[in-house]
Amino acid sequence: MCRNIRTLFNFEPPASEQELRAAALQFVRKLSGFNAPSRANEAAFEMAVQEVTASAQRLITSLVTHTEPRDRETEAARHCASGRGSASARAQADPVFFATSSTPASWLLSRQRSWP
């Protein structure tokens, strides 16, 4: 679950409220073990998401760095190229590399190119 939480600090444009809430939701899901809480736990779950979102916002706004803000598109491309992105995202970012790797998915991708 928490593999979906991404670094949100020092980006231009800054992390949005929706991005912080999505990260908080993933964190609360991981801690609670619930993807979606029952009705009995719904209020506590939502309160936890709101509190974690507020804490994350305070953290992000209070951190200090001397480095230049990172560009989201550049980081996304680097993420895909490093092999940490999804297979389809890596294939779109660099189809030649993906087709020459030894994974079964790349074999299928290379075969699709030769189909009529």
Jmol script that loads the backbone (N, CA, C; Angstrom):
load data "model"
ATOM      1  N   MET A   1       0.807  -1.200   0.000  1.00  0.00           N
ATOM      2  CA  MET A   1       0.000   0.000   0.000  1.00  0.00           C
ATOM      3  C   MET A   1       0.851   1.266   0.000  1.00  0.00           C
ATOM      4  N   CYS A   2       1.826   1.361   0.892  1.00  0.00           N
ATOM      5  CA  CYS A   2       2.593   2.597   1.047  1.00  0.00           C
ATOM      6  C   CYS A   2       3.581   2.824  -0.074  1.00  0.00           C
ATOM      7  N   ARG A   3       3.705   1.890  -0.979  1.00  0.00           N
ATOM      8  CA  ARG A   3       4.601   2.138  -2.110  1.00  0.00           C
ATOM      9  C   ARG A   3       4.097   3.289  -2.955  1.00  0.00           C
ATOM     10  N   ASN A   4       2.804   3.619  -2.822  1.00  0.00           N
ATOM     11  CA  ASN A   4       2.230   4.699  -3.610  1.00  0.00           C
ATOM     12  C   ASN A   4       2.512   6.077  -3.028  1.00  0.00           C
ATOM     13  N   ILE A   5       3.055   6.148  -1.820  1.00  0.00           N
ATOM     14  CA  ILE A   5       3.363   7.435  -1.230  1.00  0.00           C
ATOM     15  C   ILE A   5       4.661   7.938  -1.834  1.00  0.00           C
ATOM     16  N   ARG A   6       4.628   9.122  -2.374  1.00  0.00           N
ATOM     17  CA  ARG A   6       5.777   9.713  -3.045  1.00  0.00           C
ATOM     18  C   ARG A   6       6.296  10.902  -2.249  1.00  0.00           C
ATOM     19  N   THR A   7       7.538  11.268  -2.492  1.00  0.00           N
ATOM     20  CA  THR A   7       8.111  12.456  -1.884  1.00  0.00           C
ATOM     21  C   THR A   7       7.341  13.674  -2.372  1.00  0.00           C
ATOM     22  N   LEU A   8       6.944  14.524  -1.442  1.00  0.00           N
ATOM     23  CA  LEU A   8       6.154  15.691  -1.797  1.00  0.00           C
ATOM     24  C   LEU A   8       6.868  17.005  -1.489  1.00  0.00           C
ATOM     25  N   PHE A   9       8.035  16.941  -0.890  1.00  0.00           N
ATOM     26  CA  PHE A   9       8.762  18.148  -0.504  1.00  0.00           C
ATOM     27  C   PHE A   9       9.681  18.628  -1.617  1.00  0.00           C
ATOM     28  N   ASN A  10       9.787  19.945  -1.732  1.00  0.00           N
ATOM     29  CA  ASN A  10      10.721  20.622  -2.619  1.00  0.00           C
ATOM     30  C   ASN A  10      10.427  20.382  -4.103  1.00  0.00           C
ATOM     31  N   PHE A  11       9.163  20.506  -4.452  1.00  0.00           N
ATOM     32  CA  PHE A  11       8.762  20.418  -5.854  1.00  0.00           C
ATOM     33  C   PHE A  11       8.191  21.746  -6.304  1.00  0.00           C
ATOM     34  N   GLU A  12       8.325  21.997  -7.577  1.00  0.00           N
ATOM     35  CA  GLU A  12       7.712  23.168  -8.181  1.00  0.00           C
ATOM     36  C   GLU A  12       6.765  22.681  -9.258  1.00  0.00           C
ATOM     37  N   PRO A  13       5.486  22.906  -9.198  1.00  0.00           N
ATOM     38  CA  PRO A  13       4.760  23.586  -8.139  1.00  0.00           C
ATOM     39  C   PRO A  13       4.699  22.734  -6.866  1.00  0.00           C
ATOM     40  N   PRO A  14       4.450  23.373  -5.720  1.00  0.00           N
ATOM     41  CA  PRO A  14       4.414  22.642  -4.450  1.00  0.00           C
ATOM     42  C   PRO A  14       3.291  21.601  -4.424  1.00  0.00           C
ATOM     43  N   ALA A  15       3.412  20.677  -3.496  1.00  0.00           N
ATOM     44  CA  ALA A  15       2.391  19.624  -3.354  1.00  0.00           C
ATOM     45  C   ALA A  15       1.032  20.254  -3.063  1.00  0.00           C
ATOM     46  N   SER A  16       0.030  19.717  -3.713  1.00  0.00           N
ATOM     47  CA  SER A  16      -1.329  20.232  -3.531  1.00  0.00           C
ATOM     48  C   SER A  16      -1.983  19.563  -2.323  1.00  0.00           C
ATOM     49  N   GLU A  17      -3.079  20.122  -1.898  1.00  0.00           N
ATOM     50  CA  GLU A  17      -3.858  19.544  -0.796  1.00  0.00           C
ATOM     51  C   GLU A  17      -4.311  18.124  -1.151  1.00  0.00           C
ATOM     52  N   GLN A  18      -4.679  17.903  -2.413  1.00  0.00           N
ATOM     53  CA  GLN A  18      -5.118  16.573  -2.845  1.00  0.00           C
ATOM     54  C   GLN A  18      -3.975  15.560  -2.756  1.00  0.00           C
ATOM     55  N   GLU A  19      -2.771  15.963  -3.120  1.00  0.00           N
ATOM     56  CA  GLU A  19      -1.625  15.055  -3.034  1.00  0.00           C
ATOM     57  C   GLU A  19      -1.304  14.699  -1.586  1.00  0.00           C
ATOM     58  N   LEU A  20      -1.365  15.705  -0.705  1.00  0.00           N
ATOM     59  CA  LEU A  20      -1.116  15.442   0.710  1.00  0.00           C
ATOM     60  C   LEU A  20      -2.192  14.529   1.288  1.00  0.00           C
ATOM     61  N   ARG A  21      -3.447  14.768   0.907  1.00  0.00           N
ATOM     62  CA  ARG A  21      -4.536  13.922   1.403  1.00  0.00           C
ATOM     63  C   ARG A  21      -4.397  12.486   0.882  1.00  0.00           C
ATOM     64  N   ALA A  22      -4.001  12.328  -0.377  1.00  0.00           N
ATOM     65  CA  ALA A  22      -3.823  10.980  -0.931  1.00  0.00           C
ATOM     66  C   ALA A  22      -2.717  10.230  -0.188  1.00  0.00           C
ATOM     67  N   ALA A  23      -1.624  10.918   0.133  1.00  0.00           N
ATOM     68  CA  ALA A  23      -0.545  10.289   0.889  1.00  0.00           C
ATOM     69  C   ALA A  23      -1.012   9.935   2.295  1.00  0.00           C
ATOM     70  N   ALA A  24      -1.772  10.835   2.916  1.00  0.00           N
ATOM     71  CA  ALA A  24      -2.302  10.573   4.256  1.00  0.00           C
ATOM     72  C   ALA A  24      -3.261   9.389   4.233  1.00  0.00           C
ATOM     73  N   LEU A  25      -4.091   9.312   3.225  1.00  0.00           N
ATOM     74  CA  LEU A  25      -5.029   8.196   3.098  1.00  0.00           C
ATOM     75  C   LEU A  25      -4.285   6.872   2.986  1.00  0.00           C
ATOM     76  N   GLN A  26      -3.241   6.821   2.173  1.00  0.00           N
ATOM     77  CA  GLN A  26      -2.454   5.604   2.031  1.00  0.00           C
ATOM     78  C   GLN A  26      -1.803   5.217   3.362  1.00  0.00           C
ATOM     79  N   PHE A  27      -1.307   6.209   4.080  1.00  0.00           N
ATOM     80  CA  PHE A  27      -0.666   5.959   5.363  1.00  0.00           C
ATOM     81  C   PHE A  27      -1.672   5.399   6.375  1.00  0.00           C
ATOM     82  N   VAL A  28      -2.857   5.999   6.461  1.00  0.00           N
ATOM     83  CA  VAL A  28      -3.889   5.527   7.394  1.00  0.00           C
ATOM     84  C   VAL A  28      -4.381   4.142   6.985  1.00  0.00           C
ATOM     85  N   ARG A  29      -4.513   3.890   5.707  1.00  0.00           N
ATOM     86  CA  ARG A  29      -4.892   2.548   5.241  1.00  0.00           C
ATOM     87  C   ARG A  29      -3.867   1.509   5.687  1.00  0.00           C
ATOM     88  N   LYS A  30      -2.592   1.850   5.564  1.00  0.00           N
ATOM     89  CA  LYS A  30      -1.536   0.923   5.951  1.00  0.00           C
ATOM     90  C   LYS A  30      -1.575   0.665   7.453  1.00  0.00           C
ATOM     91  N   LEU A  31      -1.694   1.725   8.241  1.00  0.00           N
ATOM     92  CA  LEU A  31      -1.717   1.563   9.693  1.00  0.00           C
ATOM     93  C   LEU A  31      -2.928   0.770  10.165  1.00  0.00           C
ATOM     94  N   SER A  32      -4.086   1.062   9.591  1.00  0.00           N
ATOM     95  CA  SER A  32      -5.324   0.428  10.052  1.00  0.00           C
ATOM     96  C   SER A  32      -5.534  -0.968   9.457  1.00  0.00           C
ATOM     97  N   GLY A  33      -4.952  -1.198   8.295  1.00  0.00           N
ATOM     98  CA  GLY A  33      -5.192  -2.472   7.620  1.00  0.00           C
ATOM     99  C   GLY A  33      -6.489  -2.475   6.829  1.00  0.00           C
ATOM    100  N   PHE A  34      -7.163  -1.341   6.769  1.00  0.00           N
ATOM    101  CA  PHE A  34      -8.430  -1.224   6.040  1.00  0.00           C
ATOM    102  C   PHE A  34      -8.212  -0.471   4.746  1.00  0.00           C
ATOM    103  N   ASN A  35      -8.742  -0.998   3.662  1.00  0.00           N
ATOM    104  CA  ASN A  35      -8.783  -0.233   2.427  1.00  0.00           C
ATOM    105  C   ASN A  35      -9.941   0.749   2.510  1.00  0.00           C
ATOM    106  N   ALA A  36     -11.048   0.275   3.020  1.00  0.00           N
ATOM    107  CA  ALA A  36     -12.221   1.112   3.280  1.00  0.00           C
ATOM    108  C   ALA A  36     -12.759   0.667   4.637  1.00  0.00           C
ATOM    109  N   PRO A  37     -12.936   1.596   5.578  1.00  0.00           N
ATOM    110  CA  PRO A  37     -13.377   1.207   6.913  1.00  0.00           C
ATOM    111  C   PRO A  37     -14.852   0.833   6.951  1.00  0.00           C
ATOM    112  N   SER A  38     -15.227   0.096   7.971  1.00  0.00           N
ATOM    113  CA  SER A  38     -16.635  -0.218   8.184  1.00  0.00           C
ATOM    114  C   SER A  38     -17.347   1.050   8.646  1.00  0.00           C
ATOM    115  N   ARG A  39     -18.667   1.016   8.681  1.00  0.00           N
ATOM    116  CA  ARG A  39     -19.413   2.183   9.145  1.00  0.00           C
ATOM    117  C   ARG A  39     -19.031   2.543  10.580  1.00  0.00           C
ATOM    118  N   ALA A  40     -18.790   1.533  11.393  1.00  0.00           N
ATOM    119  CA  ALA A  40     -18.436   1.771  12.793  1.00  0.00           C
ATOM    120  C   ALA A  40     -17.098   2.494  12.916  1.00  0.00           C
ATOM    121  N   ASN A  41     -16.193   2.282  11.981  1.00  0.00           N
ATOM    122  CA  ASN A  41     -14.862   2.886  12.032  1.00  0.00           C
ATOM    123  C   ASN A  41     -14.688   4.076  11.090  1.00  0.00           C
ATOM    124  N   GLU A  42     -15.723   4.397  10.339  1.00  0.00           N
ATOM    125  CA  GLU A  42     -15.607   5.427   9.313  1.00  0.00           C
ATOM    126  C   GLU A  42     -15.216   6.791   9.887  1.00  0.00           C
ATOM    127  N   ALA A  43     -15.821   7.207  10.983  1.00  0.00           N
ATOM    128  CA  ALA A  43     -15.522   8.517  11.574  1.00  0.00           C
ATOM    129  C   ALA A  43     -14.083   8.574  12.070  1.00  0.00           C
ATOM    130  N   ALA A  44     -13.639   7.535  12.761  1.00  0.00           N
ATOM    131  CA  ALA A  44     -12.265   7.503  13.269  1.00  0.00           C
ATOM    132  C   ALA A  44     -11.271   7.487  12.115  1.00  0.00           C
ATOM    133  N   PHE A  45     -11.581   6.747  11.074  1.00  0.00           N
ATOM    134  CA  PHE A  45     -10.712   6.658   9.897  1.00  0.00           C
ATOM    135  C   PHE A  45     -10.580   8.024   9.232  1.00  0.00           C
ATOM    136  N   GLU A  46     -11.711   8.697   9.011  1.00  0.00           N
ATOM    137  CA  GLU A  46     -11.691  10.007   8.370  1.00  0.00           C
ATOM    138  C   GLU A  46     -10.970  11.038   9.229  1.00  0.00           C
ATOM    139  N   MET A  47     -11.166  10.977  10.548  1.00  0.00           N
ATOM    140  CA  MET A  47     -10.473  11.899  11.439  1.00  0.00           C
ATOM    141  C   MET A  47      -8.962  11.682  11.365  1.00  0.00           C
ATOM    142  N   ALA A  48      -8.550  10.419  11.306  1.00  0.00           N
ATOM    143  CA  ALA A  48      -7.123  10.109  11.194  1.00  0.00           C
ATOM    144  C   ALA A  48      -6.558  10.648   9.887  1.00  0.00           C
ATOM    145  N   VAL A  49      -7.283  10.500   8.796  1.00  0.00           N
ATOM    146  CA  VAL A  49      -6.822  11.022   7.499  1.00  0.00           C
ATOM    147  C   VAL A  49      -6.676  12.539   7.574  1.00  0.00           C
ATOM    148  N   GLN A  50      -7.640  13.222   8.181  1.00  0.00           N
ATOM    149  CA  GLN A  50      -7.563  14.680   8.301  1.00  0.00           C
ATOM    150  C   GLN A  50      -6.380  15.109   9.165  1.00  0.00           C
ATOM    151  N   GLU A  51      -6.149  14.399  10.262  1.00  0.00           N
ATOM    152  CA  GLU A  51      -5.039  14.756  11.153  1.00  0.00           C
ATOM    153  C   GLU A  51      -3.681  14.502  10.496  1.00  0.00           C
ATOM    154  N   VAL A  52      -3.557  13.396   9.788  1.00  0.00           N
ATOM    155  CA  VAL A  52      -2.294  13.103   9.102  1.00  0.00           C
ATOM    156  C   VAL A  52      -2.072  14.104   7.975  1.00  0.00           C
ATOM    157  N   THR A  53      -3.132  14.477   7.271  1.00  0.00           N
ATOM    158  CA  THR A  53      -3.013  15.489   6.215  1.00  0.00           C
ATOM    159  C   THR A  53      -2.530  16.808   6.802  1.00  0.00           C
ATOM    160  N   ALA A  54      -3.111  17.223   7.919  1.00  0.00           N
ATOM    161  CA  ALA A  54      -2.704  18.476   8.566  1.00  0.00           C
ATOM    162  C   ALA A  54      -1.256  18.389   9.036  1.00  0.00           C
ATOM    163  N   SER A  55      -0.860  17.257   9.602  1.00  0.00           N
ATOM    164  CA  SER A  55       0.531  17.082  10.048  1.00  0.00           C
ATOM    165  C   SER A  55       1.493  17.122   8.867  1.00  0.00           C
ATOM    166  N   ALA A  56       1.113  16.477   7.779  1.00  0.00           N
ATOM    167  CA  ALA A  56       1.957  16.477   6.579  1.00  0.00           C
ATOM    168  C   ALA A  56       2.099  17.888   6.028  1.00  0.00           C
ATOM    169  N   GLN A  57       1.017  18.652   6.029  1.00  0.00           N
ATOM    170  CA  GLN A  57       1.064  20.037   5.546  1.00  0.00           C
ATOM    171  C   GLN A  57       2.001  20.870   6.416  1.00  0.00           C
ATOM    172  N   ARG A  58       1.901  20.714   7.740  1.00  0.00           N
ATOM    173  CA  ARG A  58       2.797  21.447   8.641  1.00  0.00           C
ATOM    174  C   ARG A  58       4.253  21.052   8.403  1.00  0.00           C
ATOM    175  N   LEU A  59       4.494  19.767   8.208  1.00  0.00           N
ATOM    176  CA  LEU A  59       5.851  19.291   7.955  1.00  0.00           C
ATOM    177  C   LEU A  59       6.408  19.893   6.665  1.00  0.00           C
ATOM    178  N   ILE A  60       5.660  19.783   5.592  1.00  0.00           N
ATOM    179  CA  ILE A  60       6.125  20.262   4.283  1.00  0.00           C
ATOM    180  C   ILE A  60       6.409  21.766   4.325  1.00  0.00           C
ATOM    181  N   THR A  61       5.537  22.534   4.994  1.00  0.00           N
ATOM    182  CA  THR A  61       5.745  23.990   5.023  1.00  0.00           C
ATOM    183  C   THR A  61       6.860  24.406   5.973  1.00  0.00           C
ATOM    184  N   SER A  62       7.220  23.561   6.933  1.00  0.00           N
ATOM    185  CA  SER A  62       8.266  23.949   7.879  1.00  0.00           C
ATOM    186  C   SER A  62       9.660  23.469   7.473  1.00  0.00           C
ATOM    187  N   LEU A  63       9.760  22.557   6.522  1.00  0.00           N
ATOM    188  CA  LEU A  63      11.065  22.070   6.088  1.00  0.00           C
ATOM    189  C   LEU A  63      11.811  23.151   5.306  1.00  0.00           C
ATOM    190  N   VAL A  64      13.125  23.143   5.454  1.00  0.00           N
ATOM    191  CA  VAL A  64      13.981  24.120   4.784  1.00  0.00           C
ATOM    192  C   VAL A  64      15.017  23.380   3.951  1.00  0.00           C
ATOM    193  N   THR A  65      15.288  23.890   2.762  1.00  0.00           N
ATOM    194  CA  THR A  65      16.326  23.322   1.918  1.00  0.00           C
ATOM    195  C   THR A  65      17.025  24.439   1.164  1.00  0.00           C
ATOM    196  N   HIS A  66      18.257  24.180   0.779  1.00  0.00           N
ATOM    197  CA  HIS A  66      19.017  25.155  -0.002  1.00  0.00           C
ATOM    198  C   HIS A  66      19.134  24.727  -1.463  1.00  0.00           C
ATOM    199  N   THR A  67      18.541  23.594  -1.800  1.00  0.00           N
ATOM    200  CA  THR A  67      18.593  23.120  -3.177  1.00  0.00           C
ATOM    201  C   THR A  67      17.433  23.705  -3.969  1.00  0.00           C
ATOM    202  N   GLU A  68      17.598  23.723  -5.266  1.00  0.00           N
ATOM    203  CA  GLU A  68      16.547  24.207  -6.152  1.00  0.00           C
ATOM    204  C   GLU A  68      15.364  23.234  -6.114  1.00  0.00           C
ATOM    205  N   PRO A  69      14.142  23.744  -6.245  1.00  0.00           N
ATOM    206  CA  PRO A  69      12.985  22.846  -6.304  1.00  0.00           C
ATOM    207  C   PRO A  69      13.095  21.909  -7.503  1.00  0.00           C
ATOM    208  N   ARG A  70      12.635  20.685  -7.307  1.00  0.00           N
ATOM    209  CA  ARG A  70      12.662  19.701  -8.387  1.00  0.00           C
ATOM    210  C   ARG A  70      11.458  19.890  -9.297  1.00  0.00           C
ATOM    211  N   ASP A  71      11.652  19.556 -10.555  1.00  0.00           N
ATOM    212  CA  ASP A  71      10.591  19.627 -11.550  1.00  0.00           C
ATOM    213  C   ASP A  71       9.843  18.297 -11.560  1.00  0.00           C
ATOM    214  N   ARG A  72       8.541  18.334 -11.495  1.00  0.00           N
ATOM    215  CA  ARG A  72       7.732  17.100 -11.420  1.00  0.00           C
ATOM    216  C   ARG A  72       7.911  16.207 -12.648  1.00  0.00           C
ATOM    217  N   GLU A  73       7.931  16.799 -13.825  1.00  0.00           N
ATOM    218  CA  GLU A  73       8.055  15.997 -15.049  1.00  0.00           C
ATOM    219  C   GLU A  73       9.419  15.319 -15.128  1.00  0.00           C
ATOM    220  N   THR A  74      10.464  16.027 -14.732  1.00  0.00           N
ATOM    221  CA  THR A  74      11.807  15.446 -14.750  1.00  0.00           C
ATOM    222  C   THR A  74      11.903  14.286 -13.771  1.00  0.00           C
ATOM    223  N   GLU A  75      11.346  14.468 -12.586  1.00  0.00           N
ATOM    224  CA  GLU A  75      11.375  13.409 -11.571  1.00  0.00           C
ATOM    225  C   GLU A  75      10.550  12.201 -12.009  1.00  0.00           C
ATOM    226  N   ALA A  76       9.416  12.438 -12.655  1.00  0.00           N
ATOM    227  CA  ALA A  76       8.585  11.334 -13.138  1.00  0.00           C
ATOM    228  C   ALA A  76       9.326  10.528 -14.206  1.00  0.00           C
ATOM    229  N   ALA A  77      10.017  11.226 -15.100  1.00  0.00           N
ATOM    230  CA  ALA A  77      10.791  10.534 -16.139  1.00  0.00           C
ATOM    231  C   ALA A  77      11.932   9.738 -15.518  1.00  0.00           C
ATOM    232  N   ARG A  78      12.611  10.321 -14.534  1.00  0.00           N
ATOM    233  CA  ARG A  78      13.699   9.618 -13.855  1.00  0.00           C
ATOM    234  C   ARG A  78      13.163   8.398 -13.104  1.00  0.00           C
ATOM    235  N   HIS A  79      11.995   8.541 -12.494  1.00  0.00           N
ATOM    236  CA  HIS A  79      11.370   7.444 -11.766  1.00  0.00           C
ATOM    237  C   HIS A  79      11.090   6.264 -12.700  1.00  0.00           C
ATOM    238  N   CYS A  80      10.551   6.566 -13.870  1.00  0.00           N
ATOM    239  CA  CYS A  80      10.259   5.501 -14.838  1.00  0.00           C
ATOM    240  C   CYS A  80      11.535   4.881 -15.384  1.00  0.00           C
ATOM    241  N   ALA A  81      12.523   5.689 -15.667  1.00  0.00           N
ATOM    242  CA  ALA A  81      13.765   5.189 -16.246  1.00  0.00           C
ATOM    243  C   ALA A  81      14.559   4.337 -15.264  1.00  0.00           C
ATOM    244  N   SER A  82      14.396   4.596 -13.967  1.00  0.00           N
ATOM    245  CA  SER A  82      15.151   3.837 -12.977  1.00  0.00           C
ATOM    246  C   SER A  82      14.549   2.467 -12.708  1.00  0.00           C
ATOM    247  N   GLY A  83      13.403   2.170 -13.301  1.00  0.00           N
ATOM    248  CA  GLY A  83      12.795   0.868 -13.098  1.00  0.00           C
ATOM    249  C   GLY A  83      11.833   0.833 -11.937  1.00  0.00           C
ATOM    250  N   ARG A  84      11.566   1.990 -11.324  1.00  0.00           N
ATOM    251  CA  ARG A  84      10.653   2.002 -10.195  1.00  0.00           C
ATOM    252  C   ARG A  84       9.226   2.292 -10.617  1.00  0.00           C
ATOM    253  N   GLY A  85       9.020   2.695 -11.847  1.00  0.00           N
ATOM    254  CA  GLY A  85       7.679   2.975 -12.325  1.00  0.00           C
ATOM    255  C   GLY A  85       7.023   1.700 -12.832  1.00  0.00           C
ATOM    256  N   SER A  86       5.785   1.809 -13.272  1.00  0.00           N
ATOM    257  CA  SER A  86       5.090   0.643 -13.797  1.00  0.00           C
ATOM    258  C   SER A  86       5.706   0.207 -15.116  1.00  0.00           C
ATOM    259  N   ALA A  87       5.477  -1.017 -15.483  1.00  0.00           N
ATOM    260  CA  ALA A  87       6.031  -1.547 -16.727  1.00  0.00           C
ATOM    261  C   ALA A  87       5.515  -0.772 -17.927  1.00  0.00           C
ATOM    262  N   SER A  88       4.235  -0.422 -17.922  1.00  0.00           N
ATOM    263  CA  SER A  88       3.699   0.309 -19.062  1.00  0.00           C
ATOM    264  C   SER A  88       4.267   1.720 -19.126  1.00  0.00           C
ATOM    265  N   ALA A  89       4.486   2.357 -17.970  1.00  0.00           N
ATOM    266  CA  ALA A  89       5.081   3.690 -17.963  1.00  0.00           C
ATOM    267  C   ALA A  89       6.518   3.628 -18.456  1.00  0.00           C
ATOM    268  N   ARG A  90       7.251   2.590 -18.055  1.00  0.00           N
ATOM    269  CA  ARG A  90       8.629   2.444 -18.527  1.00  0.00           C
ATOM    270  C   ARG A  90       8.646   2.191 -20.023  1.00  0.00           C
ATOM    271  N   ALA A  91       7.710   1.414 -20.516  1.00  0.00           N
ATOM    272  CA  ALA A  91       7.661   1.118 -21.952  1.00  0.00           C
ATOM    273  C   ALA A  91       7.371   2.382 -22.748  1.00  0.00           C
ATOM    274  N   GLN A  92       6.494   3.234 -22.236  1.00  0.00           N
ATOM    275  CA  GLN A  92       6.193   4.474 -22.935  1.00  0.00           C
ATOM    276  C   GLN A  92       7.368   5.441 -22.864  1.00  0.00           C
ATOM    277  N   ALA A  93       8.073   5.458 -21.725  1.00  0.00           N
ATOM    278  CA  ALA A  93       9.200   6.381 -21.572  1.00  0.00           C
ATOM    279  C   ALA A  93      10.368   5.989 -22.459  1.00  0.00           C
ATOM    280  N   ASP A  94      10.637   4.689 -22.577  1.00  0.00           N
ATOM    281  CA  ASP A  94      11.773   4.233 -23.380  1.00  0.00           C
ATOM    282  C   ASP A  94      11.438   2.872 -23.979  1.00  0.00           C
ATOM    283  N   PRO A  95      10.669   2.832 -25.059  1.00  0.00           N
ATOM    284  CA  PRO A  95      10.230   1.556 -25.629  1.00  0.00           C
ATOM    285  C   PRO A  95      11.373   0.690 -26.139  1.00  0.00           C
ATOM    286  N   VAL A  96      12.463   1.283 -26.594  1.00  0.00           N
ATOM    287  CA  VAL A  96      13.575   0.477 -27.102  1.00  0.00           C
ATOM    288  C   VAL A  96      14.242  -0.275 -25.962  1.00  0.00           C
ATOM    289  N   PHE A  97      14.530   0.414 -24.859  1.00  0.00           N
ATOM    290  CA  PHE A  97      15.121  -0.253 -23.701  1.00  0.00           C
ATOM    291  C   PHE A  97      14.197  -1.335 -23.176  1.00  0.00           C
ATOM    292  N   PHE A  98      12.914  -1.004 -23.073  1.00  0.00           N
ATOM    293  CA  PHE A  98      11.956  -1.957 -22.523  1.00  0.00           C
ATOM    294  C   PHE A  98      11.870  -3.208 -23.394  1.00  0.00           C
ATOM    295  N   ALA A  99      11.902  -3.030 -24.694  1.00  0.00           N
ATOM    296  CA  ALA A  99      11.792  -4.168 -25.603  1.00  0.00           C
ATOM    297  C   ALA A  99      13.035  -5.048 -25.579  1.00  0.00           C
ATOM    298  N   THR A 100      14.175  -4.495 -25.175  1.00  0.00           N
ATOM    299  CA  THR A 100      15.393  -5.296 -25.165  1.00  0.00           C
ATOM    300  C   THR A 100      15.703  -5.895 -23.797  1.00  0.00           C
ATOM    301  N   SER A 101      14.905  -5.574 -22.779  1.00  0.00           N
ATOM    302  CA  SER A 101      15.145  -6.174 -21.465  1.00  0.00           C
ATOM    303  C   SER A 101      14.674  -7.619 -21.480  1.00  0.00           C
ATOM    304  N   SER A 102      15.017  -8.359 -20.443  1.00  0.00           N
ATOM    305  CA  SER A 102      14.757  -9.794 -20.460  1.00  0.00           C
ATOM    306  C   SER A 102      13.452 -10.184 -19.769  1.00  0.00           C
ATOM    307  N   THR A 103      12.581  -9.250 -19.488  1.00  0.00           N
ATOM    308  CA  THR A 103      11.334  -9.586 -18.803  1.00  0.00           C
ATOM    309  C   THR A 103      10.328 -10.153 -19.790  1.00  0.00           C
ATOM    310  N   PRO A 104       9.433 -11.021 -19.321  1.00  0.00           N
ATOM    311  CA  PRO A 104       8.400 -11.559 -20.211  1.00  0.00           C
ATOM    312  C   PRO A 104       7.522 -10.464 -20.809  1.00  0.00           C
ATOM    313  N   ALA A 105       7.253  -9.400 -20.065  1.00  0.00           N
ATOM    314  CA  ALA A 105       6.428  -8.318 -20.596  1.00  0.00           C
ATOM    315  C   ALA A 105       7.106  -7.666 -21.793  1.00  0.00           C
ATOM    316  N   SER A 106       8.424  -7.525 -21.726  1.00  0.00           N
ATOM    317  CA  SER A 106       9.118  -6.912 -22.857  1.00  0.00           C
ATOM    318  C   SER A 106       9.051  -7.827 -24.085  1.00  0.00           C
ATOM    319  N   TRP A 107       9.069  -9.107 -23.851  1.00  0.00           N
ATOM    320  CA  TRP A 107       8.941 -10.044 -24.959  1.00  0.00           C
ATOM    321  C   TRP A 107       7.594  -9.848 -25.643  1.00  0.00           C
ATOM    322  N   LEU A 108       6.536  -9.720 -24.826  1.00  0.00           N
ATOM    323  CA  LEU A 108       5.213  -9.498 -25.398  1.00  0.00           C
ATOM    324  C   LEU A 108       5.149  -8.169 -26.142  1.00  0.00           C
ATOM    325  N   LEU A 109       5.744  -7.132 -25.554  1.00  0.00           N
ATOM    326  CA  LEU A 109       5.751  -5.833 -26.204  1.00  0.00           C
ATOM    327  C   LEU A 109       6.474  -5.889 -27.537  1.00  0.00           C
ATOM    328  N   SER A 110       7.591  -6.592 -27.595  1.00  0.00           N
ATOM    329  CA  SER A 110       8.328  -6.679 -28.845  1.00  0.00           C
ATOM    330  C   SER A 110       7.549  -7.471 -29.875  1.00  0.00           C
ATOM    331  N   ARG A 111       6.780  -8.456 -29.436  1.00  0.00           N
ATOM    332  CA  ARG A 111       5.962  -9.241 -30.363  1.00  0.00           C
ATOM    333  C   ARG A 111       4.799  -8.415 -30.898  1.00  0.00           C
ATOM    334  N   GLN A 112       4.244  -7.515 -30.091  1.00  0.00           N
ATOM    335  CA  GLN A 112       3.129  -6.692 -30.540  1.00  0.00           C
ATOM    336  C   GLN A 112       3.553  -5.799 -31.700  1.00  0.00           C
ATOM    337  N   ARG A 113       4.775  -5.354 -31.700  1.00  0.00           N
ATOM    338  CA  ARG A 113       5.234  -4.477 -32.765  1.00  0.00           C
ATOM    339  C   ARG A 113       5.259  -5.197 -34.115  1.00  0.00           C
ATOM    340  N   SER A 114       5.483  -6.505 -34.073  1.00  0.00           N
ATOM    341  CA  SER A 114       5.580  -7.244 -35.328  1.00  0.00           C
ATOM    342  C   SER A 114       4.221  -7.759 -35.807  1.00  0.00           C
ATOM    343  N   TRP A 115       3.194  -7.611 -34.971  1.00  0.00           N
ATOM    344  CA  TRP A 115       1.873  -8.064 -35.392  1.00  0.00           C
ATOM    345  C   TRP A 115       1.294  -7.080 -36.388  1.00  0.00           C
ATOM    346  N   PRO A 116       0.511  -7.626 -37.322  1.00  0.00           N
ATOM    347  CA  PRO A 116      -0.095  -6.735 -38.352  1.00  0.00           C
ATOM    348  C   PRO A 116      -1.093  -5.777 -37.787  1.00  0.00           C
TER     349      PRO A 116
END
end "model"
wireframe off; spacefill off
backbone 0.3
color backbone group
